[in-house]
Amino acid sequence: MSRTGQSPRNGLAKLLWEADPDDSPQEIAAEKERFQCPACGWGAELRRNECMVCEYDQPLRPVRAGGRGDA
C-alpha cells in the first residue's frame, strides 16, 4: 500500500494500510480487533461508532484479551 498522505485511523482500512505487502489476506484479517457494546454486550470485529443492536450511540469499547467478556 502507498504510505503517502494521511493514514486511516481504524477499521479494515487501517489493517490494510499497516499490513506487510507479503502478508496473506488471512493473516491480515487475523489481526482485526474485537469491540463490544458496554450497554448490551453486542460484539463487532471492527471499530463502530454505535451499537447495531441497542441504542447505545457511543463508540464501542475494545475487548481485551483475558478481560471480562460480558457487558
C-alpha positions as CSV (number, residue, x, y, z in Angstrom):
1,M,0.0,0.0,0.0
2,S,1.1,3.5,-0.6
3,R,2.4,5.2,2.5
4,T,1.8,8.8,1.3
5,G,-0.8,11.1,2.8
6,Q,-2.8,10.6,6.0
7,S,-3.2,7.0,7.2
8,P,-6.6,5.6,8.2
9,R,-7.4,5.7,11.9
10,N,-9.2,2.4,12.4
11,G,-11.1,-0.5,10.9
12,L,-10.3,-2.6,7.9
13,A,-8.7,0.4,6.1
14,K,-6.1,0.7,8.9
15,L,-5.4,-3.0,8.9
16,L,-4.7,-2.9,5.1
17,W,-2.7,0.3,5.4
18,E,-0.4,-1.2,8.1
19,A,-0.1,-4.7,6.6
20,D,3.1,-6.1,5.3
21,P,2.7,-6.5,1.5
22,D,3.8,-10.1,1.8
23,D,1.0,-11.0,4.3
24,S,-1.9,-13.1,3.0
25,P,-5.4,-11.7,3.4
26,Q,-6.0,-14.4,6.1
27,E,-3.0,-13.1,8.1
28,I,-4.3,-9.5,7.8
29,A,-7.8,-10.5,8.9
30,A,-6.5,-12.4,11.9
31,E,-5.1,-9.1,13.3
32,K,-8.5,-7.4,13.5
33,E,-9.6,-6.2,16.8
34,R,-12.8,-7.1,18.7
35,F,-15.1,-4.5,20.1
36,Q,-18.1,-4.8,22.4
37,C,-21.0,-2.6,23.4
38,P,-20.8,-1.8,27.1
39,A,-24.6,-1.5,27.3
40,C,-25.8,-4.8,25.8
41,G,-22.7,-6.8,25.1
42,W,-23.0,-6.9,21.3
43,G,-19.7,-7.7,19.6
44,A,-18.1,-6.5,16.4
45,E,-14.8,-7.3,14.7
46,L,-14.1,-3.7,13.6
47,R,-14.5,-0.4,15.4
48,R,-18.0,1.0,15.2
49,N,-19.4,4.3,16.4
50,E,-22.7,2.9,17.6
51,C,-24.3,-0.4,18.6
52,M,-26.3,-2.2,15.9
53,V,-28.5,-3.9,18.5
54,C,-29.4,-1.4,21.2
55,E,-29.5,2.4,21.2
56,Y,-26.0,2.9,22.6
57,D,-24.6,5.7,20.5
58,Q,-21.0,5.9,21.7
59,P,-18.0,4.2,20.2
60,L,-17.8,0.5,21.2
61,R,-15.0,-0.5,23.5
62,P,-12.1,-2.8,22.6
63,V,-12.3,-6.3,24.1
64,R,-9.0,-7.0,25.9
65,A,-7.6,-10.5,25.9
66,G,-8.2,-12.0,29.3
67,G,-10.6,-9.3,30.2
68,R,-14.3,-9.6,31.0
69,G,-16.4,-10.9,28.1
70,D,-19.7,-9.8,29.5
71,A,-21.4,-6.4,29.5
